């Protein structure tokens, strides 16, 4: 699809018309995703209903461009802790959360037996209900879209989790000089899943909001407000989804920080007359990161991203795709290519927020 507008003119457009951005090839085949368009709308629509007020007095960075402020990662391990705040460092939180984080980091963390500097795994706590079984933790994996219940807190389980789900299927070319045994130890082994409880596929959207007040007061203030707003908007739209607060994901100055995971096969909660996926399915299998989300943007994020499958440009920090692919880089590269801008940096300007 061609983009006839110049970049400055594009950035002045405030209509919610989508743009389909095609995924480009990368120089790292192991992270390549299937080619499919990334529908895009620059501006988040204004709300149609009254919203909760934004907490006052928060020092939010509204000047720095958001695009590509997400640190790339291969998998997010989301721990179900049953609480909405944690110590600044999860390893100091105590109890099951600290036990799990320390145990998994002994396998894949820096200095761990299976540490791979080219495979970045996020370990994040969430407010989703904790496992009822003693000495176990339930974890979600994104963008694998799997829920693994009651993982035991022992070394063999942590090794199995890493081997079955977190190690790369194909090693980075820089590992070519390693001994075969070392390469094998760093490579995924699906058979290791047999040592863990059977996973359940995630079939509905999952919306994660940083509410880590123990790390930064801005997210601590925004998290609960946004969680309630998302739950209300989703209920009004009749959309079944999980909404939870999570621990630090980087970029507190961009609060509220939100991740929207749309599972494979998601069709925006509707089916077309032919029985195929609805228009919302165009982001199925993706995780979209947004920043500077206030209560007044929640309705727009649900409408555009969850239901219509469109990325909201003015809020976009980045995103991941199942099978590999960085949504932010793909959006940036496509816009550059269409305008012949070479290495010029794309800057999506934040829209001024109305006073609360």
C-alpha positions as CSV (number, residue, x, y, z in Angstrom):
1,X,0.0,0.0,0.0
2,X,1.4,3.4,-0.9
3,X,1.7,6.3,1.5
4,X,1.2,9.5,-0.5
5,X,1.4,11.9,2.4
6,X,4.8,13.3,3.5
7,X,5.8,12.4,7.0
8,X,5.2,15.9,8.5
9,X,1.8,16.0,6.9
10,X,1.0,12.5,8.2
11,X,1.9,13.5,11.7
12,X,-0.7,16.3,11.5
13,X,-3.5,13.9,10.5
14,X,-5.9,13.2,13.3
15,X,-8.4,11.0,11.5
16,X,-8.6,7.4,12.8
17,X,-8.2,5.9,9.3
18,X,-6.0,2.8,9.4
19,X,-2.8,2.3,7.5
20,X,-1.5,-1.2,6.7
21,X,2.2,-1.5,7.3
22,X,3.8,-4.6,5.9
23,X,6.3,-6.5,7.9
24,X,9.8,-6.2,6.5
25,X,12.5,-8.9,6.5
26,X,15.3,-8.5,9.1
27,X,18.9,-9.5,9.1
28,X,18.2,-12.2,11.8
29,X,16.2,-15.0,10.2
30,X,15.6,-16.7,13.5
31,X,13.5,-13.7,14.6
32,X,11.6,-13.4,11.3
33,X,7.9,-13.5,11.5
34,X,5.4,-14.3,8.8
35,X,4.6,-11.4,6.5
36,X,1.4,-9.7,7.4
37,X,0.1,-6.1,7.4
38,X,0.2,-4.1,10.6
39,X,-2.9,-1.9,10.5
40,X,-2.2,1.5,12.0
41,X,-4.1,4.6,13.1
42,X,-2.1,7.7,14.3
43,X,-4.5,9.1,16.9
44,X,-6.4,7.5,19.7
45,X,-10.1,8.3,19.4
46,X,-11.6,10.6,22.0
47,X,-13.8,8.8,24.6
48,X,-17.6,8.7,24.2
49,X,-18.3,8.3,27.9
50,X,-17.1,10.0,31.1
51,X,-13.7,8.7,32.3
52,X,-12.1,8.5,35.7
53,X,-9.8,11.5,36.3
54,X,-6.1,11.1,35.8
55,X,-4.3,11.2,39.2
56,X,-2.9,14.7,39.7
57,X,0.7,15.8,40.2
58,X,2.4,13.1,38.2
59,X,5.6,14.0,36.4
60,X,4.9,12.3,33.1
61,X,7.3,12.7,30.1
62,X,5.1,13.9,27.3
63,X,7.9,15.2,25.0
64,X,10.2,12.2,24.3
65,X,9.1,10.2,21.2
66,X,7.7,6.9,22.4
67,X,8.4,4.7,19.4
68,X,11.0,2.0,20.1
69,X,11.3,2.7,23.9
70,X,10.4,-0.9,24.5
71,X,13.4,-3.1,25.2
72,X,13.2,-6.1,22.8
73,X,12.5,-9.5,24.3
74,X,11.8,-13.0,23.2
75,X,9.4,-14.1,26.0
76,X,7.7,-12.6,29.0
77,X,7.2,-14.9,32.0
78,X,4.3,-13.5,33.9
79,X,4.0,-14.7,37.5
80,X,0.6,-14.9,39.2
81,X,1.1,-13.5,42.7
82,X,-2.3,-12.5,43.8
83,X,-1.1,-9.0,44.8
84,X,-0.8,-5.7,43.1
85,X,2.5,-4.3,44.4
86,X,5.9,-5.7,45.1
87,X,9.3,-4.7,46.5
88,X,11.3,-2.6,44.0
89,X,13.4,-5.7,43.2
90,X,11.3,-8.8,42.8
91,X,14.1,-10.9,44.3
92,X,13.6,-8.9,47.6
93,X,9.9,-9.4,47.6
94,X,10.0,-12.5,49.8
95,X,7.8,-15.6,49.6
96,X,6.9,-17.5,46.4
97,X,7.7,-14.5,44.0
98,X,11.3,-14.1,45.2
99,X,11.8,-17.9,45.2
100,X,10.6,-18.3,41.6
101,X,12.5,-15.3,40.3
102,X,15.8,-16.4,41.9
103,X,15.4,-20.0,40.8
104,X,14.7,-19.1,37.2
105,X,17.5,-16.6,37.1
106,X,20.0,-19.3,38.3
107,X,19.2,-21.0,35.0
108,X,18.8,-18.2,32.4
109,X,20.0,-15.1,34.2
110,X,23.4,-13.6,33.8
111,X,25.9,-16.1,35.1
112,X,23.3,-18.9,34.9
113,X,24.0,-22.3,33.4
114,X,21.9,-21.5,30.3
115,X,22.4,-17.7,30.0
116,X,22.3,-16.5,26.4
117,X,23.0,-12.7,25.9
118,X,21.0,-12.8,22.6
119,X,17.8,-14.1,24.3
120,X,16.2,-11.6,26.6
121,X,13.5,-13.0,28.8
122,X,11.3,-10.7,31.0
123,X,10.3,-12.0,34.4
124,X,7.3,-10.0,35.6
125,X,5.0,-10.3,38.6
126,X,1.3,-9.8,38.2
127,X,-1.8,-9.4,40.3
128,X,-3.5,-12.4,38.7
129,X,-4.6,-15.1,41.3
130,X,-1.7,-17.0,42.8
131,X,-1.5,-20.8,42.6
132,X,-3.4,-22.4,45.5
133,X,-0.9,-25.2,45.8
134,X,2.0,-24.7,48.3
135,X,5.5,-24.1,46.9
136,X,4.2,-23.6,43.3
137,X,3.7,-20.7,41.0
138,X,1.4,-20.3,38.0
139,X,2.9,-18.5,35.0
140,X,1.8,-17.1,31.7
141,X,4.1,-17.0,28.7
142,X,3.9,-14.3,26.1
143,X,4.0,-14.2,23.1
144,X,3.7,-18.0,23.4
145,X,0.2,-17.5,24.8
146,X,0.5,-20.3,27.3
147,X,-0.6,-20.6,30.9
148,X,1.4,-23.2,32.9
149,X,-0.3,-23.9,36.3
150,X,1.5,-24.8,39.6
151,X,5.1,-24.9,38.5
152,X,7.1,-26.4,41.4
153,X,9.8,-24.4,43.1
154,X,12.7,-26.8,42.4
155,X,15.7,-26.7,40.2
156,X,14.5,-29.4,37.8
157,X,11.3,-27.5,37.1
158,X,13.1,-24.2,36.5
159,X,15.4,-26.0,34.1
160,X,12.5,-27.7,32.3
161,X,10.7,-24.3,32.0
162,X,13.7,-22.7,30.4
163,X,14.4,-25.7,28.1
164,X,10.9,-26.2,26.9
165,X,9.7,-22.6,26.5
166,X,12.4,-19.9,27.0
167,X,15.6,-21.0,25.2
168,X,15.8,-20.1,21.5
169,X,14.9,-22.7,18.8
170,X,17.8,-21.5,16.7
171,X,20.9,-19.9,18.2
172,X,22.4,-16.6,17.2
173,X,25.2,-16.9,14.6
174,X,27.7,-15.6,17.2
175,X,27.3,-19.0,19.0
176,X,28.6,-20.9,16.0
177,X,32.1,-21.4,17.5
178,X,30.7,-23.0,20.7
179,X,31.2,-26.7,21.3
180,X,28.3,-28.9,20.2
181,X,27.4,-29.8,23.8
182,X,27.3,-26.1,24.8
183,X,25.2,-25.2,21.8
184,X,22.8,-28.0,22.7
185,X,22.5,-26.7,26.3
186,X,21.5,-23.3,25.0
187,X,18.9,-24.6,22.5
188,X,15.2,-25.3,23.1
189,X,14.1,-28.8,23.9
190,X,10.3,-29.2,23.6
191,X,10.4,-32.6,25.2
192,X,11.4,-30.9,28.5
193,X,7.7,-29.8,28.8
194,X,6.9,-33.3,29.9
195,X,8.4,-32.5,33.3
196,X,6.0,-29.6,33.8
197,X,2.2,-29.4,34.2
198,X,0.4,-29.4,30.9
199,X,-0.1,-25.8,29.6
200,X,-3.4,-24.2,28.8
201,X,-3.6,-22.0,25.7
202,X,-4.5,-18.4,26.2
203,X,-7.6,-17.7,24.0
204,X,-8.7,-14.2,25.1
205,X,-6.9,-10.8,25.2
206,X,-4.7,-10.1,28.2
207,X,-4.2,-6.5,29.2
208,X,-1.3,-5.7,31.5
209,X,-0.8,-2.4,33.3
210,X,2.3,-1.4,35.2
211,X,1.2,-0.6,38.8
212,X,4.5,-1.1,40.5
213,X,4.2,1.5,43.2
214,X,7.1,-0.1,45.1
215,X,9.3,0.9,42.2
216,X,7.8,4.2,41.1
217,X,4.9,6.3,42.4
218,X,3.7,7.3,38.9
219,X,2.9,3.7,37.9
220,X,1.6,3.0,41.4
221,X,-0.9,5.8,41.0
222,X,-1.9,5.1,37.4
223,X,-2.1,1.3,37.6
224,X,-5.3,0.9,39.7
225,X,-7.1,3.7,37.9
226,X,-6.4,2.2,34.5
227,X,-7.2,-1.4,35.6
228,X,-10.7,-0.2,36.7
229,X,-11.2,1.8,33.5
230,X,-10.2,-1.1,31.2
231,X,-12.5,-3.5,33.1
232,X,-15.4,-1.1,32.7
233,X,-14.8,-0.5,29.0
234,X,-14.4,-4.2,28.2
235,X,-17.5,-5.0,30.1
236,X,-19.5,-2.4,28.2
237,X,-18.2,-3.8,24.9
238,X,-19.0,-7.4,25.9
239,X,-15.4,-8.5,25.5
240,X,-14.0,-11.2,27.7
241,X,-10.4,-10.4,28.7
242,X,-8.0,-10.6,31.6
243,X,-6.8,-7.3,33.1
244,X,-4.0,-7.2,35.6
245,X,-1.4,-5.0,37.1
246,X,2.2,-5.9,36.7
247,X,5.6,-5.1,38.0
248,X,8.3,-2.9,36.4
249,X,8.7,-3.2,32.6
250,X,10.8,0.0,32.0
251,X,9.7,3.5,31.2
252,X,7.9,4.7,34.4
253,X,8.2,8.2,33.1
254,X,5.8,7.2,30.3
255,X,3.0,6.1,32.7
256,X,0.5,4.6,32.2
257,X,2.3,1.7,30.6
258,X,0.1,-0.9,29.1
259,X,0.7,-4.2,27.2
260,X,-2.1,-5.6,25.1
261,X,-1.6,-9.3,24.2
262,X,-4.0,-10.6,21.5
263,X,-3.9,-14.4,21.2
264,X,-3.6,-16.4,17.9
265,X,-7.0,-16.8,16.3
266,X,-8.4,-13.7,18.0
267,X,-10.9,-12.0,15.7
268,X,-11.8,-8.9,17.7
269,X,-14.6,-10.7,19.5
270,X,-16.6,-11.1,16.3
271,X,-16.8,-13.2,13.2
272,X,-17.5,-12.2,9.6
273,X,-20.4,-13.5,7.7
274,X,-18.1,-16.1,6.1
275,X,-17.1,-17.4,9.5
276,X,-13.5,-16.1,9.3
277,X,-11.8,-13.9,11.8
278,X,-13.2,-10.4,12.3
279,X,-11.1,-7.4,11.5
280,X,-9.6,-7.4,15.0
281,X,-7.7,-10.6,14.1
282,X,-5.0,-8.6,12.2
283,X,-2.9,-8.3,15.3
284,X,-3.6,-11.8,16.5
285,X,-0.5,-13.3,18.1
286,X,1.0,-9.9,18.9
287,X,1.8,-8.0,22.1
288,X,1.5,-4.2,21.7
289,X,3.2,-1.9,24.2
290,X,1.7,1.5,24.8
291,X,2.8,4.5,26.9
292,X,1.2,7.7,28.2
293,X,-2.1,5.9,28.5
294,X,-4.6,7.8,30.6
295,X,-8.2,6.9,31.5
296,X,-9.4,8.9,28.5
297,X,-7.4,6.7,26.1
298,X,-8.7,3.4,27.4
299,X,-11.9,3.3,25.3
300,X,-9.9,4.1,22.2
301,X,-7.3,1.4,22.9
302,X,-10.0,-1.2,23.4
303,X,-11.9,-0.1,20.2
304,X,-8.9,0.3,18.0
305,X,-6.5,-2.4,19.1
306,X,-8.6,-5.1,20.8
307,X,-11.6,-4.9,18.6
308,X,-10.3,-3.5,15.3
309,X,-6.8,-4.8,15.3
310,X,-5.1,-1.4,14.8
311,X,-1.9,-0.1,16.4
312,X,-2.4,3.4,17.9
313,X,0.6,5.3,16.7
314,X,0.7,8.2,19.2
315,X,0.8,5.8,22.1
316,X,3.1,3.1,20.6
317,X,6.2,2.1,22.4
318,X,6.8,-1.2,20.4
319,X,5.6,-4.7,20.4
320,X,6.4,-8.4,19.8
321,X,5.0,-10.9,17.3
322,X,4.6,-14.6,17.7
323,X,7.5,-16.3,16.0
324,X,9.6,-13.1,16.2
325,X,9.4,-9.6,15.0
326,X,9.6,-6.2,16.6
327,X,6.4,-4.2,15.9
328,X,8.0,-0.8,16.6
329,X,10.9,-1.4,14.3
330,X,8.6,-2.7,11.5
331,X,6.4,0.3,11.8
332,X,9.3,2.6,11.7
333,X,11.0,0.9,8.8
334,X,7.9,0.7,6.7
335,X,7.2,4.5,7.1
336,X,10.8,5.2,6.3
337,X,10.8,3.0,3.2
338,X,7.6,4.6,1.9
339,X,9.0,8.0,2.2
340,X,12.6,7.3,1.1
341,X,13.9,8.7,4.3
342,X,16.9,6.4,4.8
343,X,18.1,6.4,8.3
344,X,16.1,9.5,9.4
345,X,14.5,8.8,12.8
346,X,10.7,8.6,12.9
347,X,9.2,10.7,15.6
348,X,5.6,10.2,16.5
349,X,4.6,13.4,18.4
350,X,2.6,13.0,21.6
351,X,-0.8,14.6,21.4
352,X,-1.5,17.1,24.2
353,X,-3.7,15.7,26.9
354,X,-6.7,17.7,28.1
355,X,-6.4,19.0,31.6
356,X,-8.0,16.6,34.1
